Amino acid sequence: MNTLIEQVKTEIAYRGYSQSTCKSYCEHLLKLSHYFNKPLDLITDDELNIFF
């Protein structure tokens, strides 16, 4: 599992967000990673701007 996603899961749990929020956030992060075919921490701001 991607370390960044694990960090997001930890932060979401710490803030008391619901499990569905955690699932949604993590699914979207995985989609980004698959779309760019690289780890999340290697995706640039320019790539994110193009995506969104």
PDB file of N, CA, C, O and CB in Angstrom:
ATOM      1  N   MET A   1       0.864  -1.184   0.000  1.00  0.00           N
ATOM      2  CA  MET A   1       0.000   0.000   0.000  1.00  0.00           C
ATOM      3  C   MET A   1       0.899   1.232   0.000  1.00  0.00           C
ATOM      4  O   MET A   1       1.969   1.250   0.607  1.00  0.00           O
ATOM      5  CB  MET A   1      -0.977   0.006   1.241  1.00  0.00           C
ATOM      6  N   ASN A   2       0.447   2.216  -0.671  1.00  0.00           N
ATOM      7  CA  ASN A   2       1.168   3.477  -0.789  1.00  0.00           C
ATOM      8  C   ASN A   2       1.271   4.158   0.575  1.00  0.00           C
ATOM      9  O   ASN A   2       0.279   4.260   1.298  1.00  0.00           O
ATOM     10  CB  ASN A   2       0.473   4.406  -1.805  1.00  0.00           C
ATOM     11  N   THR A   3       2.460   4.618   0.923  1.00  0.00           N
ATOM     12  CA  THR A   3       2.670   5.262   2.217  1.00  0.00           C
ATOM     13  C   THR A   3       1.844   6.536   2.363  1.00  0.00           C
ATOM     14  O   THR A   3       1.340   6.829   3.447  1.00  0.00           O
ATOM     15  CB  THR A   3       4.142   5.581   2.406  1.00  0.00           C
ATOM     16  N   LEU A   4       1.706   7.284   1.289  1.00  0.00           N
ATOM     17  CA  LEU A   4       0.925   8.515   1.351  1.00  0.00           C
ATOM     18  C   LEU A   4      -0.537   8.207   1.669  1.00  0.00           C
ATOM     19  O   LEU A   4      -1.177   8.936   2.427  1.00  0.00           O
ATOM     20  CB  LEU A   4       1.034   9.288   0.026  1.00  0.00           C
ATOM     21  N   ILE A   5      -1.052   7.153   1.102  1.00  0.00           N
ATOM     22  CA  ILE A   5      -2.434   6.758   1.390  1.00  0.00           C
ATOM     23  C   ILE A   5      -2.562   6.334   2.850  1.00  0.00           C
ATOM     24  O   ILE A   5      -3.564   6.640   3.496  1.00  0.00           O
ATOM     25  CB  ILE A   5      -2.884   5.608   0.453  1.00  0.00           C
ATOM     26  N   GLU A   6      -1.580   5.650   3.362  1.00  0.00           N
ATOM     27  CA  GLU A   6      -1.596   5.274   4.778  1.00  0.00           C
ATOM     28  C   GLU A   6      -1.582   6.518   5.668  1.00  0.00           C
ATOM     29  O   GLU A   6      -2.255   6.554   6.699  1.00  0.00           O
ATOM     30  CB  GLU A   6      -0.390   4.369   5.110  1.00  0.00           C
ATOM     31  N   GLN A   7      -0.828   7.519   5.277  1.00  0.00           N
ATOM     32  CA  GLN A   7      -0.799   8.771   6.038  1.00  0.00           C
ATOM     33  C   GLN A   7      -2.164   9.450   6.005  1.00  0.00           C
ATOM     34  O   GLN A   7      -2.619   9.992   7.012  1.00  0.00           O
ATOM     35  CB  GLN A   7       0.280   9.720   5.481  1.00  0.00           C
ATOM     36  N   VAL A   8      -2.811   9.417   4.847  1.00  0.00           N
ATOM     37  CA  VAL A   8      -4.150  10.006   4.720  1.00  0.00           C
ATOM     38  C   VAL A   8      -5.131   9.250   5.611  1.00  0.00           C
ATOM     39  O   VAL A   8      -5.944   9.866   6.300  1.00  0.00           O
ATOM     40  CB  VAL A   8      -4.631   9.980   3.240  1.00  0.00           C
ATOM     41  N   LYS A   9      -5.058   7.923   5.601  1.00  0.00           N
ATOM     42  CA  LYS A   9      -5.941   7.118   6.456  1.00  0.00           C
ATOM     43  C   LYS A   9      -5.750   7.474   7.929  1.00  0.00           C
ATOM     44  O   LYS A   9      -6.721   7.614   8.672  1.00  0.00           O
ATOM     45  CB  LYS A   9      -5.677   5.615   6.239  1.00  0.00           C
ATOM     46  N   THR A  10      -4.507   7.618   8.340  1.00  0.00           N
ATOM     47  CA  THR A  10      -4.211   7.972   9.726  1.00  0.00           C
ATOM     48  C   THR A  10      -4.777   9.345  10.072  1.00  0.00           C
ATOM     49  O   THR A  10      -5.384   9.523  11.127  1.00  0.00           O
ATOM     50  CB  THR A  10      -2.698   7.947   9.973  1.00  0.00           C
ATOM     51  N   GLU A  11      -4.579  10.303   9.190  1.00  0.00           N
ATOM     52  CA  GLU A  11      -5.071  11.665   9.428  1.00  0.00           C
ATOM     53  C   GLU A  11      -6.596  11.699   9.475  1.00  0.00           C
ATOM     54  O   GLU A  11      -7.176  12.395  10.309  1.00  0.00           O
ATOM     55  CB  GLU A  11      -4.557  12.618   8.338  1.00  0.00           C
ATOM     56  N   ILE A  12      -7.241  10.960   8.593  1.00  0.00           N
ATOM     57  CA  ILE A  12      -8.709  10.914   8.571  1.00  0.00           C
ATOM     58  C   ILE A  12      -9.236  10.310   9.874  1.00  0.00           C
ATOM     59  O   ILE A  12     -10.202  10.814  10.447  1.00  0.00           O
ATOM     60  CB  ILE A  12      -9.214  10.093   7.351  1.00  0.00           C
ATOM     61  N   ALA A  13      -8.606   9.238  10.336  1.00  0.00           N
ATOM     62  CA  ALA A  13      -9.018   8.615  11.595  1.00  0.00           C
ATOM     63  C   ALA A  13      -8.798   9.579  12.763  1.00  0.00           C
ATOM     64  O   ALA A  13      -9.643   9.689  13.651  1.00  0.00           O
ATOM     65  CB  ALA A  13      -8.240   7.299  11.831  1.00  0.00           C
ATOM     66  N   TYR A  14      -7.665  10.272  12.755  1.00  0.00           N
ATOM     67  CA  TYR A  14      -7.346  11.233  13.815  1.00  0.00           C
ATOM     68  C   TYR A  14      -8.392  12.343  13.886  1.00  0.00           C
ATOM     69  O   TYR A  14      -8.764  12.788  14.972  1.00  0.00           O
ATOM     70  CB  TYR A  14      -5.954  11.837  13.586  1.00  0.00           C
ATOM     71  N   ARG A  15      -8.861  12.785  12.725  1.00  0.00           N
ATOM     72  CA  ARG A  15      -9.849  13.869  12.676  1.00  0.00           C
ATOM     73  C   ARG A  15     -11.275  13.384  12.918  1.00  0.00           C
ATOM     74  O   ARG A  15     -12.200  14.188  13.027  1.00  0.00           O
ATOM     75  CB  ARG A  15      -9.778  14.568  11.336  1.00  0.00           C
ATOM     76  N   GLY A  16     -11.446  12.077  13.001  1.00  0.00           N
ATOM     77  CA  GLY A  16     -12.761  11.528  13.311  1.00  0.00           C
ATOM     78  C   GLY A  16     -13.727  11.484  12.141  1.00  0.00           C
ATOM     79  O   GLY A  16     -14.941  11.433  12.337  1.00  0.00           O
ATOM     80  N   TYR A  17     -13.192  11.504  10.918  1.00  0.00           N
ATOM     81  CA  TYR A  17     -14.052  11.425   9.738  1.00  0.00           C
ATOM     82  C   TYR A  17     -14.629  10.014   9.613  1.00  0.00           C
ATOM     83  O   TYR A  17     -14.104   9.065  10.194  1.00  0.00           O
ATOM     84  CB  TYR A  17     -13.265  11.808   8.454  1.00  0.00           C
ATOM     85  N   SER A  18     -15.692   9.894   8.865  1.00  0.00           N
ATOM     86  CA  SER A  18     -16.362   8.604   8.712  1.00  0.00           C
ATOM     87  C   SER A  18     -15.547   7.653   7.829  1.00  0.00           C
ATOM     88  O   SER A  18     -14.654   8.065   7.090  1.00  0.00           O
ATOM     89  CB  SER A  18     -17.761   8.804   8.118  1.00  0.00           C
ATOM     90  N   GLN A  19     -15.888   6.377   7.935  1.00  0.00           N
ATOM     91  CA  GLN A  19     -15.236   5.364   7.108  1.00  0.00           C
ATOM     92  C   GLN A  19     -15.510   5.594   5.624  1.00  0.00           C
ATOM     93  O   GLN A  19     -14.650   5.333   4.783  1.00  0.00           O
ATOM     94  CB  GLN A  19     -15.706   3.968   7.515  1.00  0.00           C
ATOM     95  N   SER A  20     -16.704   6.082   5.305  1.00  0.00           N
ATOM     96  CA  SER A  20     -17.021   6.327   3.890  1.00  0.00           C
ATOM     97  C   SER A  20     -16.168   7.469   3.334  1.00  0.00           C
ATOM     98  O   SER A  20     -15.794   7.447   2.162  1.00  0.00           O
ATOM     99  CB  SER A  20     -18.524   6.654   3.718  1.00  0.00           C
ATOM    100  N   THR A  21     -15.863   8.456   4.157  1.00  0.00           N
ATOM    101  CA  THR A  21     -14.973   9.539   3.735  1.00  0.00           C
ATOM    102  C   THR A  21     -13.577   8.991   3.482  1.00  0.00           C
ATOM    103  O   THR A  21     -12.944   9.318   2.477  1.00  0.00           O
ATOM    104  CB  THR A  21     -14.927  10.662   4.798  1.00  0.00           C
ATOM    105  N   CYS A  22     -13.108   8.166   4.386  1.00  0.00           N
ATOM    106  CA  CYS A  22     -11.791   7.547   4.237  1.00  0.00           C
ATOM    107  C   CYS A  22     -11.734   6.733   2.949  1.00  0.00           C
ATOM    108  O   CYS A  22     -10.778   6.841   2.181  1.00  0.00           O
ATOM    109  CB  CYS A  22     -11.469   6.651   5.453  1.00  0.00           C
ATOM    110  N   LYS A  23     -12.746   5.930   2.719  1.00  0.00           N
ATOM    111  CA  LYS A  23     -12.789   5.098   1.517  1.00  0.00           C
ATOM    112  C   LYS A  23     -12.780   5.961   0.263  1.00  0.00           C
ATOM    113  O   LYS A  23     -12.049   5.673  -0.685  1.00  0.00           O
ATOM    114  CB  LYS A  23     -14.032   4.196   1.530  1.00  0.00           C
ATOM    115  N   SER A  24     -13.584   7.012   0.253  1.00  0.00           N
ATOM    116  CA  SER A  24     -13.676   7.898  -0.903  1.00  0.00           C
ATOM    117  C   SER A  24     -12.338   8.586  -1.187  1.00  0.00           C
ATOM    118  O   SER A  24     -11.874   8.593  -2.327  1.00  0.00           O
ATOM    119  CB  SER A  24     -14.768   8.946  -0.678  1.00  0.00           C
ATOM    120  N   TYR A  25     -11.728   9.156  -0.168  1.00  0.00           N
ATOM    121  CA  TYR A  25     -10.442   9.840  -0.343  1.00  0.00           C
ATOM    122  C   TYR A  25      -9.394   8.873  -0.891  1.00  0.00           C
ATOM    123  O   TYR A  25      -8.679   9.196  -1.840  1.00  0.00           O
ATOM    124  CB  TYR A  25      -9.961  10.447   0.997  1.00  0.00           C
ATOM    125  N   CYS A  26      -9.307   7.702  -0.297  1.00  0.00           N
ATOM    126  CA  CYS A  26      -8.288   6.736  -0.701  1.00  0.00           C
ATOM    127  C   CYS A  26      -8.528   6.211  -2.113  1.00  0.00           C
ATOM    128  O   CYS A  26      -7.576   6.004  -2.866  1.00  0.00           O
ATOM    129  CB  CYS A  26      -8.249   5.577   0.280  1.00  0.00           C
ATOM    130  N   GLU A  27      -9.781   5.994  -2.475  1.00  0.00           N
ATOM    131  CA  GLU A  27     -10.092   5.556  -3.836  1.00  0.00           C
ATOM    132  C   GLU A  27      -9.677   6.608  -4.859  1.00  0.00           C
ATOM    133  O   GLU A  27      -9.135   6.273  -5.912  1.00  0.00           O
ATOM    134  CB  GLU A  27     -11.590   5.253  -3.972  1.00  0.00           C
ATOM    135  N   HIS A  28      -9.927   7.864  -4.556  1.00  0.00           N
ATOM    136  CA  HIS A  28      -9.539   8.931  -5.483  1.00  0.00           C
ATOM    137  C   HIS A  28      -8.019   9.058  -5.591  1.00  0.00           C
ATOM    138  O   HIS A  28      -7.492   9.321  -6.672  1.00  0.00           O
ATOM    139  CB  HIS A  28     -10.143  10.265  -5.036  1.00  0.00           C
ATOM    140  N   LEU A  29      -7.329   8.877  -4.496  1.00  0.00           N
ATOM    141  CA  LEU A  29      -5.870   8.911  -4.552  1.00  0.00           C
ATOM    142  C   LEU A  29      -5.327   7.754  -5.388  1.00  0.00           C
ATOM    143  O   LEU A  29      -4.376   7.930  -6.150  1.00  0.00           O
ATOM    144  CB  LEU A  29      -5.281   8.862  -3.138  1.00  0.00           C
ATOM    145  N   LEU A  30      -5.925   6.581  -5.245  1.00  0.00           N
ATOM    146  CA  LEU A  30      -5.502   5.439  -6.059  1.00  0.00           C
ATOM    147  C   LEU A  30      -5.779   5.677  -7.539  1.00  0.00           C
ATOM    148  O   LEU A  30      -4.973   5.304  -8.391  1.00  0.00           O
ATOM    149  CB  LEU A  30      -6.209   4.164  -5.595  1.00  0.00           C
ATOM    150  N   LYS A  31      -6.916   6.297  -7.849  1.00  0.00           N
ATOM    151  CA  LYS A  31      -7.237   6.617  -9.243  1.00  0.00           C
ATOM    152  C   LYS A  31      -6.194   7.560  -9.838  1.00  0.00           C
ATOM    153  O   LYS A  31      -5.763   7.381 -10.977  1.00  0.00           O
ATOM    154  CB  LYS A  31      -8.637   7.247  -9.343  1.00  0.00           C
ATOM    155  N   LEU A  32      -5.793   8.559  -9.063  1.00  0.00           N
ATOM    156  CA  LEU A  32      -4.744   9.472  -9.536  1.00  0.00           C
ATOM    157  C   LEU A  32      -3.441   8.723  -9.805  1.00  0.00           C
ATOM    158  O   LEU A  32      -2.795   8.929 -10.832  1.00  0.00           O
ATOM    159  CB  LEU A  32      -4.502  10.590  -8.508  1.00  0.00           C
ATOM    160  N   SER A  33      -3.073   7.870  -8.889  1.00  0.00           N
ATOM    161  CA  SER A  33      -1.847   7.101  -9.038  1.00  0.00           C
ATOM    162  C   SER A  33      -1.898   6.218 -10.281  1.00  0.00           C
ATOM    163  O   SER A  33      -0.914   6.121 -11.015  1.00  0.00           O
ATOM    164  CB  SER A  33      -1.603   6.250  -7.797  1.00  0.00           C
ATOM    165  N   HIS A  34      -3.027   5.581 -10.519  1.00  0.00           N
ATOM    166  CA  HIS A  34      -3.167   4.721 -11.697  1.00  0.00           C
ATOM    167  C   HIS A  34      -3.228   5.528 -12.985  1.00  0.00           C
ATOM    168  O   HIS A  34      -2.678   5.114 -14.006  1.00  0.00           O
ATOM    169  CB  HIS A  34      -4.414   3.860 -11.574  1.00  0.00           C
ATOM    170  N   TYR A  35      -3.887   6.668 -12.945  1.00  0.00           N
ATOM    171  CA  TYR A  35      -4.004   7.513 -14.135  1.00  0.00           C
ATOM    172  C   TYR A  35      -2.626   7.955 -14.623  1.00  0.00           C
ATOM    173  O   TYR A  35      -2.340   7.909 -15.820  1.00  0.00           O
ATOM    174  CB  TYR A  35      -4.882   8.743 -13.837  1.00  0.00           C
ATOM    175  N   PHE A  36      -1.776   8.383 -13.691  1.00  0.00           N
ATOM    176  CA  PHE A  36      -0.444   8.852 -14.051  1.00  0.00           C
ATOM    177  C   PHE A  36       0.586   7.728 -14.076  1.00  0.00           C
ATOM    178  O   PHE A  36       1.732   7.935 -14.476  1.00  0.00           O
ATOM    179  CB  PHE A  36      -0.002   9.925 -13.089  1.00  0.00           C
ATOM    180  N   ASN A  37       0.179   6.558 -13.653  1.00  0.00           N
ATOM    181  CA  ASN A  37       1.045   5.380 -13.646  1.00  0.00           C
ATOM    182  C   ASN A  37       2.355   5.638 -12.883  1.00  0.00           C
ATOM    183  O   ASN A  37       3.442   5.276 -13.334  1.00  0.00           O
ATOM    184  CB  ASN A  37       1.354   4.951 -15.085  1.00  0.00           C
ATOM    185  N   LYS A  38       2.212   6.270 -11.723  1.00  0.00           N
ATOM    186  CA  LYS A  38       3.369   6.514 -10.867  1.00  0.00           C
ATOM    187  C   LYS A  38       2.901   6.763  -9.440  1.00  0.00           C
ATOM    188  O   LYS A  38       1.729   7.059  -9.209  1.00  0.00           O
ATOM    189  CB  LYS A  38       4.202   7.714 -11.387  1.00  0.00           C
ATOM    190  N   PRO A  39       3.819   6.643  -8.483  1.00  0.00           N
ATOM    191  CA  PRO A  39       3.450   6.897  -7.085  1.00  0.00           C
ATOM    192  C   PRO A  39       2.952   8.326  -6.893  1.00  0.00           C
ATOM    193  O   PRO A  39       3.355   9.241  -7.611  1.00  0.00           O
ATOM    194  CB  PRO A  39       4.645   6.632  -6.161  1.00  0.00           C
ATOM    195  N   LEU A  40       2.083   8.496  -5.926  1.00  0.00           N
ATOM    196  CA  LEU A  40       1.485   9.806  -5.671  1.00  0.00           C
ATOM    197  C   LEU A  40       2.523  10.885  -5.385  1.00  0.00           C
ATOM    198  O   LEU A  40       2.362  12.029  -5.811  1.00  0.00           O
ATOM    199  CB  LEU A  40       0.526   9.711  -4.512  1.00  0.00           C
ATOM    200  N   ASP A  41       3.569  10.534  -4.677  1.00  0.00           N
ATOM    201  CA  ASP A  41       4.567  11.545  -4.319  1.00  0.00           C
ATOM    202  C   ASP A  41       5.425  11.991  -5.501  1.00  0.00           C
ATOM    203  O   ASP A  41       6.220  12.922  -5.369  1.00  0.00           O
ATOM    204  CB  ASP A  41       5.458  11.011  -3.231  1.00  0.00           C
ATOM    205  N   LEU A  42       5.273  11.337  -6.655  1.00  0.00           N
ATOM    206  CA  LEU A  42       6.016  11.744  -7.850  1.00  0.00           C
ATOM    207  C   LEU A  42       5.155  12.522  -8.842  1.00  0.00           C
ATOM    208  O   LEU A  42       5.654  12.978  -9.870  1.00  0.00           O
ATOM    209  CB  LEU A  42       6.598  10.526  -8.533  1.00  0.00           C
ATOM    210  N   ILE A  43       3.883  12.673  -8.543  1.00  0.00           N
ATOM    211  CA  ILE A  43       2.987  13.435  -9.413  1.00  0.00           C
ATOM    212  C   ILE A  43       3.225  14.919  -9.159  1.00  0.00           C
ATOM    213  O   ILE A  43       3.217  15.376  -8.016  1.00  0.00           O
ATOM    214  CB  ILE A  43       1.484  13.054  -9.163  1.00  0.00           C
ATOM    215  N   THR A  44       3.437  15.662 -10.241  1.00  0.00           N
ATOM    216  CA  THR A  44       3.768  17.085 -10.110  1.00  0.00           C
ATOM    217  C   THR A  44       2.509  17.952 -10.051  1.00  0.00           C
ATOM    218  O   THR A  44       1.410  17.507 -10.384  1.00  0.00           O
ATOM    219  CB  THR A  44       4.654  17.532 -11.279  1.00  0.00           C
ATOM    220  N   ASP A  45       2.696  19.180  -9.625  1.00  0.00           N
ATOM    221  CA  ASP A  45       1.600  20.153  -9.610  1.00  0.00           C
ATOM    222  C   ASP A  45       1.064  20.388 -11.020  1.00  0.00           C
ATOM    223  O   ASP A  45      -0.146  20.509 -11.214  1.00  0.00           O
ATOM    224  CB  ASP A  45       2.069  21.485  -8.993  1.00  0.00           C
ATOM    225  N   ASP A  46       1.958  20.452 -12.000  1.00  0.00           N
ATOM    226  CA  ASP A  46       1.527  20.659 -13.388  1.00  0.00           C
ATOM    227  C   ASP A  46       0.646  19.511 -13.872  1.00  0.00           C
ATOM    228  O   ASP A  46      -0.351  19.740 -14.557  1.00  0.00           O
ATOM    229  CB  ASP A  46       2.746  20.806 -14.308  1.00  0.00           C
ATOM    230  N   GLU A  47       1.006  18.286 -13.521  1.00  0.00           N
ATOM    231  CA  GLU A  47       0.187  17.134 -13.909  1.00  0.00           C
ATOM    232  C   GLU A  47      -1.187  17.203 -13.250  1.00  0.00           C
ATOM    233  O   GLU A  47      -2.198  16.900 -13.883  1.00  0.00           O
ATOM    234  CB  GLU A  47       0.892  15.817 -13.530  1.00  0.00           C
ATOM    235  N   LEU A  48      -1.222  17.597 -11.992  1.00  0.00           N
ATOM    236  CA  LEU A  48      -2.504  17.725 -11.299  1.00  0.00           C
ATOM    237  C   LEU A  48      -3.359  18.822 -11.923  1.00  0.00           C
ATOM    238  O   LEU A  48      -4.575  18.667 -12.040  1.00  0.00           O
ATOM    239  CB  LEU A  48      -2.281  18.017  -9.812  1.00  0.00           C
ATOM    240  N   ASN A  49      -2.740  19.920 -12.321  1.00  0.00           N
ATOM    241  CA  ASN A  49      -3.482  20.997 -12.976  1.00  0.00           C
ATOM    242  C   ASN A  49      -4.084  20.533 -14.294  1.00  0.00           C
ATOM    243  O   ASN A  49      -5.205  20.917 -14.630  1.00  0.00           O
ATOM    244  CB  ASN A  49      -2.573  22.200 -13.213  1.00  0.00           C
ATOM    245  N   ILE A  50      -3.362  19.719 -15.039  1.00  0.00           N
ATOM    246  CA  ILE A  50      -3.886  19.169 -16.291  1.00  0.00           C
ATOM    247  C   ILE A  50      -5.040  18.217 -16.000  1.00  0.00           C
ATOM    248  O   ILE A  50      -6.051  18.226 -16.702  1.00  0.00           O
ATOM    249  CB  ILE A  50      -2.771  18.442 -17.081  1.00  0.00           C
ATOM    250  N   PHE A  51      -4.888  17.406 -14.978  1.00  0.00           N
ATOM    251  CA  PHE A  51      -5.916  16.424 -14.625  1.00  0.00           C
ATOM    252  C   PHE A  51      -7.215  17.099 -14.208  1.00  0.00           C
ATOM    253  O   PHE A  51      -8.300  16.678 -14.609  1.00  0.00           O
ATOM    254  CB  PHE A  51      -5.420  15.520 -13.503  1.00  0.00           C
ATOM    255  N   PHE A  52      -7.097  18.141 -13.407  1.00  0.00           N
ATOM    256  CA  PHE A  52      -8.286  18.819 -12.905  1.00  0.00           C
ATOM    257  C   PHE A  52      -8.644  19.977 -13.797  1.00  0.00           C
ATOM    258  O   PHE A  52      -9.623  20.677 -13.538  1.00  0.00           O
ATOM    259  CB  PHE A  52      -8.076  19.302 -11.477  1.00  0.00           C
TER     260      PHE A  52
END
